[in-house]
Each structure stands twice: as C-alpha cells, then as structure tokens.
Amino acid sequence: MPYTPKKALFGTDGIRGKANQYPITPDMMMKTAMAAAQIFTRGDHRHTVVIGKDTRQSGYMIETALTSGFAAMGVDVALLGPLPTPAVANLTRAMRADLGVMISASHNPYHDNGIKFFNPEGQKLTDDEELALEGLILKGEFNLADPYHVGKVRRIDDAMGRYVEYAKATLPRTLRLDGLKIVVDCANGAAYKVAPQVLWELGADVISIGVTPDGMNINANCGATSPKALQDAVISNKAHLGIALDGDADRLIMVDETGSVLNGDALMALIATSWKQQGLLKGNAVVATQMSNLGLERYLKAQHIDLIRTAVGDRYVIEGMQSHGCNVGGEQSGHMILSDYCTTGDGLIAALQILHVMVDRQEKLSALGQPFTPVPQYMRNVRVSSRAILSDAAVQESMRIAEQQLQHLGGRLLVRPSGTEPLVRVMAEADDAQKIQDIVQAVEQTILRVSSQ
C-alpha cells in the first residue's frame, strides 16, 4: 500500500470543505491559484490555465478568486464554464494548457465546494506536488507579475462542443444507439447539458432528469449517490436502462430495465470481461481500491483476470494502472477510469462502453446483469476526536483479533481514516453477514471507548 504523506489542505481528492469557510474562502482560493502559478510556471512561454466548474452557487465566487490569483501571477485564464471533471482534464491536455482546475465537491451537497488540479497531461497532481503546493500556499510569499504582464482572461465558448465530440469518438463511428430508450440522471450537476446531448446525437431516445440546476440542488436526492429517482424513472418510462452521474460526472451508476442497480464493481467486471474477450484488456488486470467487494476479486479470478488493490481515491487507482500497465480501473462508488480514453474518472465515457457491449451483443442490460454476487459487506463510520487513534494499542489489538476472525471466514477487514472528515471507517467482508456485523461492531466499540477517554 503506498505511503500517503500527511497534508494540511489536500484530502483524498483535492482541497474540499464548506463553501466560504476555511479553506474554501476567496482569500485562500486566490492564494492557492498564486501558489499553483508560481510552482507550475515552467519556461518563458505565455502560460495558460483552464478552469471548469460544476453548478454550485459558490462556484462563481471561487472561479473569480482563482482567476484573480492566476492573472496576478501573469498566467492567462481560459474559463470553460460548467463541465464534467473529465472534460476539464481532457481540455487541459487538448488545449496545451499548463494547468487545469476543476471547481467541485463532486458528490457532496451544494454547501460544500473544492478544487482539484490537473497537470499538462490532464493527470491529477502527485502527493509530492500537493505537499509543495500547500507549503507555498501557507507560506504566502508570491512573485507577482509586473503591470505589463498581468494575465488575460477569456471564455471558451465551444468547450462543451469539444467534449461532446470527444466522448462520441470513443465509440466506433458505425455504432449507434437507435432504438434504445435511456434515462440519464445528471444530478443537477456539471453534465446537465453534455450527457443528454451525447446520447441524443448517438441516436438514443433520451429522457433527462436532474438537469435543472439552481445552484443548490446538485446531488439532492438524485444522481449516482441517490439512484432511486433513476430507478423510478426507468420503470415508469419503460426505458431500456438508466445512467446516473454525480455532481461533477466522474462517477457512474447504472440501472437495468428492471430497476436493478449496477455499481462500480459490477460495471468494471462487465467492461474488463468484454475487453479481455476482444483482446483489449491491458495487463490482464483490473485496478480497484480496498473498498471493492470481495465478490469482484473472486469473479475476476475465475475469468483469469487479476485484481490489483490500491488506497482509496481514484488518483491512487490511476497510479496503480500506470505502474502495472492496465487500462481498466475504478472504485465501487462508480469512479471508472478507462485510460485508453481518459486520464481520470469519466462516468459518461464509461457508460458509453457499457452501451457498446449491449449493442454488440444485442442483449438487455439485465441479461449482461450482475456478473457476480457481492459478498456481504458491513461498514461503520466512527466519529473520533483524532485520526491518530488508530495507533492506540487497544485499537490495534481489536483490529488484530478482527483480522484473525475474518481470515477463518475467508474474509477481510479494512480500517481507514476519512480523508475529509473526523471519521474512521471500519469495514469487513465475508460470506457470513451476521458475523461480520459482530466483528465490525466490536472494533467500533473499542475505537469509541478509546476516543472518549
């Protein structure tokens, strides 16, 4: 498991928090842009940063603060407007920008917001780069541009069209979705225009929900984290399937025509199996996190495909894919990274690959179905006074006992601190649902007891 350095500002996926509260304040956002400009200015050419955002009301505030910071450092700014995170990553590379920034708190409620960075190749920053960046942010000493070299700011009017064409081009030119009735839930987020447009241009009969953002309804009882609205819409409209994205469209959950939900593990299994049959699966492996279900691991093993596990976070999945030469990876939550097409999770492009399999095989999504039966999984989020509690001797002993018990059951234990909240997540998997619940609760009680002392 890779070593993850302790960082003051950056969490699992960029900097995130309550909007207009530290560190997501205009002052901190401007300093962050200034620090990024200073670190990533390389060479004497005119530097450019592209900035995209989701539909949160606070996005305007953050966009303006970032723009001021970059311009003050002599960096030109290209504003993309509301676009999925993967579109920003893609356009950072396609436009030869020196840096990309996405303003989003992903699947979180509207009152949260955050930023994530992409390097010129459209890849997320490494731990070392984030540490260097936050060190300069906190130090607060910047080399401002002189008055003659302040950055220029412009809006990219065709950003959406560029991404729409790119997404469509990930399918064979002859493949069409004619005759398919598809419900797409855009979570009132960044993909509210592009996802329905892509599906419609490919020939589908599209029913769109979650496409009326008001700045405060992003992810609210809709999207990948709340699939019931999609399930209901698929059944009531007698659709062939449903696609749910999250607020920044880097996650995908799908629903078949019966209303059954397919999560990230199931979708990875379908794509990996199909690609292996076509000779397209690189590294003969799938890269997933510690959270992916044990059932996925057993299924892939039966297909003679390896499962490589990483720390939680799509950035670590991507690093694992690069180091093992793989092109399929993701998370149970729905982050889907298909590196032949994307440098980060892309819910829409992953959905197109599932549709590709359906059209090729002329089968319903329910027939492709759940490729494996998930192993019972039980998790508790334990609120703690400090994440350092995991080093306590009593907690360590309870974890050791739990691991021993689970080994006898053919299962596994995962205990990890949250990257964004004062929580410890305790998860166990095994075929005996009652026993894993008892084991997790024993660890939970030990953590609570030690935390209250």
C-alpha positions as CSV (number, residue, x, y, z in Angstrom):
1,M,0.0,0.0,0.0
2,P,1.5,3.4,-1.0
3,Y,2.6,5.7,1.8
4,T,0.3,8.8,1.9
5,P,2.0,11.8,3.4
6,K,0.1,13.9,5.9
7,K,-1.2,17.1,4.3
8,A,-2.8,20.1,5.8
9,L,-5.1,21.2,2.9
10,F,-5.3,18.5,0.4
11,G,-7.5,15.5,1.1
12,T,-8.3,12.4,-0.9
13,D,-9.3,14.4,-4.0
14,G,-8.0,18.0,-3.9
15,I,-9.0,20.7,-1.4
16,R,-12.5,20.5,-0.2
17,G,-14.7,21.9,2.5
18,K,-17.7,24.1,3.4
19,A,-18.0,27.0,0.9
20,N,-16.9,30.4,2.3
21,Q,-15.3,28.7,5.3
22,Y,-11.6,28.0,5.6
23,P,-10.0,26.8,3.4
24,I,-12.7,27.4,0.8
25,T,-12.7,31.2,1.1
26,P,-11.9,33.7,-1.6
27,D,-8.7,34.7,0.1
28,M,-7.4,31.1,0.3
29,M,-8.6,30.3,-3.3
30,M,-6.7,33.3,-4.6
31,K,-3.5,32.3,-2.7
32,T,-3.9,28.7,-4.0
33,A,-4.0,30.0,-7.6
34,M,-1.0,32.2,-6.9
35,A,1.0,29.3,-5.4
36,A,0.0,27.0,-8.3
37,A,1.1,29.6,-10.8
38,Q,4.4,30.0,-9.1
39,I,5.1,26.3,-8.9
40,F,3.9,25.3,-12.4
41,T,5.3,28.2,-14.4
42,R,8.0,26.4,-16.4
43,G,9.8,28.2,-19.2
44,D,9.5,31.6,-20.8
45,H,6.3,31.0,-22.8
46,R,3.0,32.6,-22.0
47,H,1.3,30.2,-19.5
48,T,-2.4,29.3,-19.6
49,V,-4.7,27.6,-17.0
50,V,-8.1,26.3,-17.9
51,I,-10.8,26.4,-15.2
52,G,-14.1,24.5,-15.2
53,K,-16.8,24.1,-12.6
54,D,-19.9,22.3,-11.6
55,T,-23.2,24.0,-10.9
56,R,-22.8,25.1,-7.2
57,Q,-23.7,28.6,-6.4
58,S,-20.4,29.1,-4.7
59,G,-18.6,28.2,-7.9
60,Y,-18.8,31.8,-9.1
61,M,-17.1,33.1,-6.0
62,I,-14.3,30.5,-6.3
63,E,-13.9,31.0,-10.1
64,T,-13.4,34.7,-9.6
65,A,-10.9,34.3,-6.8
66,L,-8.9,31.7,-8.8
67,T,-8.9,33.9,-11.9
68,S,-7.6,36.9,-9.9
69,G,-4.8,34.8,-8.4
70,F,-3.6,33.4,-11.7
71,A,-3.9,36.7,-13.5
72,A,-1.9,38.4,-10.8
73,M,0.9,36.0,-11.4
74,G,0.9,36.6,-15.1
75,V,-0.9,33.4,-16.1
76,D,-3.7,33.6,-18.8
77,V,-7.0,32.1,-17.8
78,A,-9.4,30.2,-20.1
79,L,-12.8,29.8,-18.4
80,L,-14.7,26.7,-19.6
81,G,-18.0,27.2,-17.6
82,P,-20.0,24.2,-16.2
83,L,-18.3,21.0,-17.5
84,P,-17.6,17.5,-16.1
85,T,-14.3,17.0,-14.3
86,P,-13.0,14.6,-17.0
87,A,-13.8,17.2,-19.7
88,V,-11.6,19.7,-17.8
89,A,-8.8,17.1,-17.7
90,N,-9.3,16.3,-21.4
91,L,-9.3,20.0,-22.4
92,T,-6.2,20.8,-20.3
93,R,-4.3,18.4,-22.5
94,A,-6.1,19.1,-25.8
95,M,-5.6,22.9,-25.4
96,R,-1.9,22.5,-24.4
97,A,-2.6,24.4,-21.1
98,D,0.0,24.4,-18.4
99,L,-2.6,23.6,-15.7
100,G,-6.2,22.7,-15.3
101,V,-8.5,23.4,-12.4
102,M,-11.9,21.9,-11.6
103,I,-14.1,23.7,-9.1
104,S,-16.3,21.0,-7.5
105,A,-17.0,19.0,-4.4
106,S,-18.0,16.0,-6.5
107,H,-20.9,14.0,-4.8
108,N,-21.1,16.3,-1.7
109,P,-24.1,18.5,-1.0
110,Y,-24.2,22.0,-2.5
111,H,-22.9,23.8,0.6
112,D,-19.5,22.1,0.1
113,N,-17.1,23.0,-2.7
114,G,-13.5,22.4,-3.6
115,I,-10.8,22.4,-6.3
116,K,-8.7,19.8,-7.9
117,F,-5.7,20.3,-10.2
118,F,-4.6,18.7,-13.5
119,N,-1.1,18.8,-14.9
120,P,-0.5,19.5,-18.6
121,E,-1.2,15.8,-19.4
122,G,-4.6,16.0,-17.8
123,Q,-3.4,14.0,-14.8
124,K,-4.0,14.7,-11.1
125,L,-1.1,16.0,-9.0
126,T,1.1,13.6,-7.1
127,D,1.3,13.7,-3.3
128,D,4.7,15.4,-3.5
129,E,3.3,18.1,-5.8
130,E,0.4,18.7,-3.5
131,L,2.7,19.0,-0.5
132,A,4.9,21.5,-2.3
133,L,1.8,23.5,-3.4
134,E,0.2,23.7,0.1
135,G,3.6,24.6,1.6
136,L,3.7,27.7,-0.6
137,I,0.0,28.5,0.0
138,L,0.6,28.5,3.7
139,K,3.8,30.5,3.4
140,G,2.0,33.1,1.3
141,E,5.0,34.7,-0.5
142,F,4.5,35.2,-4.2
143,N,6.3,36.8,-7.1
144,L,3.6,38.9,-8.6
145,A,3.7,39.8,-12.3
146,D,4.6,43.4,-13.2
147,P,1.8,45.6,-14.6
148,Y,2.8,44.8,-18.2
149,H,2.5,41.0,-17.7
150,V,-0.8,40.6,-15.8
151,G,-2.7,37.5,-17.2
152,K,-5.5,37.8,-19.7
153,V,-8.9,36.2,-19.1
154,R,-11.2,34.7,-21.8
155,R,-14.2,32.4,-22.0
156,I,-14.0,29.3,-24.2
157,D,-17.4,29.2,-25.9
158,D,-17.1,25.9,-27.6
159,A,-15.8,23.9,-24.6
160,M,-19.0,21.8,-24.4
161,G,-18.9,21.0,-28.1
162,R,-15.3,19.9,-27.9
163,Y,-16.1,17.4,-25.2
164,V,-19.3,16.2,-26.8
165,E,-17.3,15.3,-29.9
166,Y,-14.5,13.7,-28.0
167,A,-17.0,11.5,-26.0
168,K,-18.7,10.3,-29.1
169,A,-15.4,9.5,-30.8
170,T,-14.7,6.9,-28.1
171,L,-17.2,4.6,-29.8
172,P,-16.8,3.1,-33.3
173,R,-18.2,5.5,-36.0
174,T,-20.7,2.9,-37.1
175,L,-22.1,2.2,-33.6
176,R,-25.4,3.8,-33.0
177,L,-27.9,3.8,-30.1
178,D,-31.0,4.0,-32.2
179,G,-34.0,2.2,-30.6
180,L,-32.6,2.5,-27.1
181,K,-34.7,4.5,-24.6
182,I,-32.3,5.8,-22.0
183,V,-33.0,7.7,-18.8
184,V,-30.0,9.9,-17.8
185,D,-29.8,11.5,-14.3
186,C,-27.2,14.3,-14.3
187,A,-27.6,15.1,-10.6
188,N,-28.3,18.7,-11.4
189,G,-24.6,19.0,-11.9
190,A,-21.8,19.6,-14.4
191,A,-23.0,17.2,-17.1
192,Y,-26.6,18.5,-17.3
193,K,-26.1,19.6,-20.8
194,V,-23.4,17.4,-22.3
195,A,-24.6,13.9,-21.2
196,P,-28.1,14.2,-22.8
197,Q,-26.6,15.8,-25.8
198,V,-24.1,13.0,-26.4
199,L,-26.7,10.3,-26.0
200,W,-29.2,12.0,-28.3
201,E,-26.6,12.7,-31.0
202,L,-25.7,8.9,-30.9
203,G,-29.4,8.1,-31.7
204,A,-30.9,7.3,-28.3
205,D,-34.4,8.3,-27.2
206,V,-33.2,10.3,-24.1
207,I,-35.3,11.1,-21.0
208,S,-33.3,13.5,-18.9
209,I,-33.7,14.1,-15.1
210,G,-31.6,16.1,-12.8
211,V,-31.0,18.7,-15.5
212,T,-32.4,21.8,-13.8
213,P,-29.6,23.1,-11.6
214,D,-30.4,26.1,-9.4
215,G,-27.1,26.3,-7.6
216,M,-28.3,24.4,-4.5
217,N,-29.9,21.2,-5.8
218,I,-26.8,19.5,-7.0
219,N,-26.8,15.8,-5.8
220,A,-30.0,16.4,-3.9
221,N,-31.9,13.1,-4.0
222,C,-30.6,12.4,-7.4
223,G,-27.6,11.3,-9.3
224,A,-25.1,8.4,-8.6
225,T,-25.4,8.7,-4.8
226,S,-29.2,8.6,-4.8
227,P,-30.3,6.2,-7.6
228,K,-33.9,5.8,-6.6
229,A,-35.1,8.6,-8.8
230,L,-33.4,7.0,-11.7
231,Q,-34.9,3.5,-10.8
232,D,-38.4,5.0,-10.7
233,A,-37.9,6.9,-14.0
234,V,-36.6,3.8,-15.8
235,I,-39.6,1.7,-14.7
236,S,-42.3,4.4,-15.2
237,N,-40.9,5.2,-18.7
238,K,-40.3,1.6,-19.6
239,A,-36.8,2.5,-20.6
240,H,-34.1,0.0,-21.6
241,L,-31.7,1.4,-18.9
242,G,-30.7,4.3,-16.8
243,I,-27.4,6.2,-16.3
244,A,-26.7,8.2,-13.1
245,L,-23.8,10.6,-12.9
246,D,-22.7,12.6,-9.8
247,G,-22.3,16.3,-9.5
248,D,-19.0,16.5,-11.5
249,A,-19.8,13.4,-13.6
250,D,-16.7,11.4,-12.8
251,R,-18.9,8.7,-11.2
252,L,-21.3,6.3,-12.9
253,I,-24.0,4.1,-11.5
254,M,-26.4,2.3,-14.0
255,V,-29.9,0.8,-13.7
256,D,-31.2,-2.0,-15.9
257,E,-34.7,-2.2,-17.3
258,T,-36.0,-4.0,-14.2
259,G,-34.7,-1.2,-11.9
260,S,-31.7,-3.2,-10.5
261,V,-28.7,-1.1,-9.7
262,L,-25.2,-1.9,-11.1
263,N,-22.4,-0.2,-9.0
264,G,-18.8,0.5,-10.0
265,D,-17.6,-3.0,-9.2
266,A,-20.3,-4.6,-11.5
267,L,-19.5,-2.2,-14.3
268,M,-15.8,-2.8,-14.0
269,A,-16.4,-6.5,-14.2
270,L,-18.5,-6.2,-17.4
271,I,-16.0,-3.9,-19.2
272,A,-13.0,-6.0,-18.1
273,T,-14.6,-9.3,-19.3
274,S,-15.7,-7.8,-22.6
275,W,-12.3,-6.2,-23.2
276,K,-10.5,-9.4,-22.4
277,Q,-12.6,-11.3,-24.9
278,Q,-11.7,-8.7,-27.5
279,G,-8.0,-8.8,-26.7
280,L,-8.2,-5.2,-25.4
281,L,-7.6,-5.6,-21.7
282,K,-4.0,-4.5,-20.9
283,G,-2.0,-6.0,-18.1
284,N,-4.6,-8.8,-17.7
285,A,-5.8,-7.0,-14.6
286,V,-8.2,-4.5,-13.1
287,V,-7.1,-1.9,-10.6
288,A,-9.5,-1.1,-7.8
289,T,-9.4,0.2,-4.2
290,Q,-9.5,-1.6,-0.9
291,M,-13.3,-0.9,-0.9
292,S,-14.1,-3.0,-3.9
293,N,-16.1,-6.1,-3.0
294,L,-14.5,-9.5,-2.4
295,G,-17.0,-10.9,-4.9
296,L,-15.4,-8.8,-7.7
297,E,-12.0,-10.3,-6.8
298,R,-13.4,-13.9,-6.9
299,Y,-15.2,-13.2,-10.2
300,L,-12.1,-11.8,-11.9
301,K,-10.0,-14.7,-10.7
302,A,-12.5,-17.1,-12.2
303,Q,-12.0,-15.2,-15.5
304,H,-8.3,-15.4,-15.1
305,I,-8.0,-11.7,-14.6
306,D,-6.0,-10.2,-11.7
307,L,-7.3,-7.6,-9.2
308,I,-4.8,-5.1,-8.0
309,R,-5.9,-3.1,-5.0
310,T,-4.8,0.4,-4.1
311,A,-5.5,3.0,-1.4
312,V,-8.9,4.7,-1.6
313,G,-9.1,7.5,-4.2
314,D,-9.1,7.5,-7.9
315,R,-5.7,9.1,-8.0
316,Y,-4.2,6.0,-6.4
317,V,-6.1,3.8,-8.9
318,I,-4.6,5.8,-11.7
319,E,-1.1,5.5,-10.3
320,G,-1.7,1.7,-9.9
321,M,-2.9,1.5,-13.5
322,Q,0.2,3.3,-14.8
323,S,2.6,1.2,-12.8
324,H,1.1,-2.1,-13.8
325,G,0.3,-1.2,-17.4
326,C,-3.5,-1.5,-17.0
327,N,-6.3,0.3,-18.9
328,V,-9.3,-0.6,-16.6
329,G,-9.7,0.7,-13.1
330,G,-12.1,2.3,-10.7
331,E,-13.9,2.3,-7.4
332,Q,-17.0,0.6,-6.1
333,S,-18.6,4.1,-5.8
334,G,-18.6,4.5,-9.5
335,H,-15.4,6.2,-10.5
336,M,-14.5,4.5,-13.7
337,I,-11.1,5.1,-15.3
338,L,-10.6,3.8,-18.8
339,S,-7.1,5.0,-19.6
340,D,-7.4,4.3,-23.4
341,Y,-9.8,7.3,-23.4
342,C,-9.4,9.3,-20.1
343,T,-6.8,10.4,-17.7
344,T,-9.3,10.4,-14.8
345,G,-12.7,9.0,-13.9
346,D,-15.3,9.7,-16.6
347,G,-18.9,8.5,-15.9
348,L,-20.2,9.3,-19.4
349,I,-17.5,7.6,-21.4
350,A,-17.7,4.5,-19.1
351,A,-21.5,4.4,-19.7
352,L,-20.8,4.5,-23.5
353,Q,-18.6,1.5,-23.2
354,I,-21.3,-0.5,-21.4
355,L,-23.7,0.6,-24.2
356,H,-21.1,-0.6,-26.7
357,V,-21.2,-4.1,-25.1
358,M,-25.1,-4.1,-25.1
359,V,-25.3,-3.1,-28.8
360,D,-22.6,-5.6,-29.9
361,R,-24.3,-8.5,-28.1
362,Q,-27.8,-7.3,-28.7
363,E,-28.6,-8.0,-25.1
364,K,-30.5,-6.2,-22.4
365,L,-28.5,-4.8,-19.5
366,S,-30.3,-7.3,-17.2
367,A,-29.0,-10.1,-19.4
368,L,-25.5,-8.9,-19.0
369,G,-26.6,-8.4,-15.4
370,Q,-24.8,-8.6,-12.2
371,P,-21.7,-10.6,-13.2
372,F,-21.1,-11.7,-9.6
373,T,-22.9,-12.0,-6.3
374,P,-21.5,-9.4,-3.9
375,V,-20.0,-10.8,-0.7
376,P,-21.8,-9.4,2.4
377,Q,-20.1,-6.1,3.4
378,Y,-20.7,-4.2,6.5
379,M,-19.2,-0.8,7.3
380,R,-19.5,1.7,10.2
381,N,-18.3,5.3,10.2
382,V,-17.0,6.1,13.6
383,R,-16.6,9.8,14.6
384,V,-13.4,10.3,16.5
385,S,-11.5,13.1,18.3
386,S,-8.4,12.4,16.3
387,R,-7.5,10.0,13.4
388,A,-4.3,9.2,15.3
389,I,-6.5,6.9,17.5
390,L,-5.7,4.1,15.1
391,S,-2.2,3.9,16.6
392,D,-3.6,3.2,20.1
393,A,-2.6,-0.2,21.5
394,A,-6.1,-1.2,22.4
395,V,-7.4,-0.3,18.9
396,Q,-4.5,-2.1,17.3
397,E,-5.3,-5.2,19.3
398,S,-9.0,-5.2,18.5
399,M,-8.1,-4.9,14.8
400,R,-5.7,-7.8,15.1
401,I,-8.4,-10.0,16.7
402,A,-10.9,-9.0,14.0
403,E,-8.4,-9.8,11.2
404,Q,-7.8,-13.3,12.7
405,Q,-11.6,-13.9,12.9
406,L,-12.1,-12.8,9.3
407,Q,-9.2,-14.9,8.0
408,H,-11.0,-18.0,9.3
409,L,-14.2,-16.8,7.4
410,G,-12.3,-16.2,4.2
411,G,-13.0,-12.5,4.5
412,R,-11.1,-9.3,5.2
413,L,-11.0,-6.2,7.3
414,L,-10.4,-2.6,6.3
415,V,-10.0,0.2,8.8
416,R,-9.0,3.7,7.5
417,P,-9.4,7.3,8.4
418,S,-11.6,9.5,6.2
419,G,-9.7,11.9,4.0
420,T,-12.3,14.7,4.5
421,E,-14.0,14.2,7.9
422,P,-13.0,13.3,11.5
423,L,-14.2,9.7,10.9
424,V,-12.7,6.3,10.9
425,R,-14.3,3.8,8.5
426,V,-14.5,0.2,9.7
427,M,-15.4,-2.3,7.0
428,A,-15.5,-6.1,6.9
429,E,-16.4,-8.6,4.3
430,A,-17.2,-12.4,4.5
431,D,-19.9,-14.8,3.5
432,D,-21.4,-14.8,7.0
433,A,-23.3,-11.4,7.2
434,Q,-24.1,-11.7,10.9
435,K,-20.5,-12.5,12.0
436,I,-19.0,-9.6,10.0
437,Q,-21.5,-7.2,11.7
438,D,-20.5,-8.5,15.1
439,I,-16.8,-8.1,14.2
440,V,-17.1,-4.6,13.0
441,Q,-19.2,-3.5,16.0
442,A,-16.5,-4.9,18.3
443,V,-13.8,-2.8,16.6
444,E,-16.2,0.2,16.6
445,Q,-16.9,-0.1,20.3
446,T,-13.1,-0.2,21.1
447,I,-12.5,3.0,19.0
448,L,-15.4,4.8,20.7
449,R,-14.2,3.8,24.1
450,V,-10.6,4.9,23.5
451,S,-11.8,8.1,21.8
452,S,-13.9,9.1,24.8
453,Q,-11.0,8.7,27.3
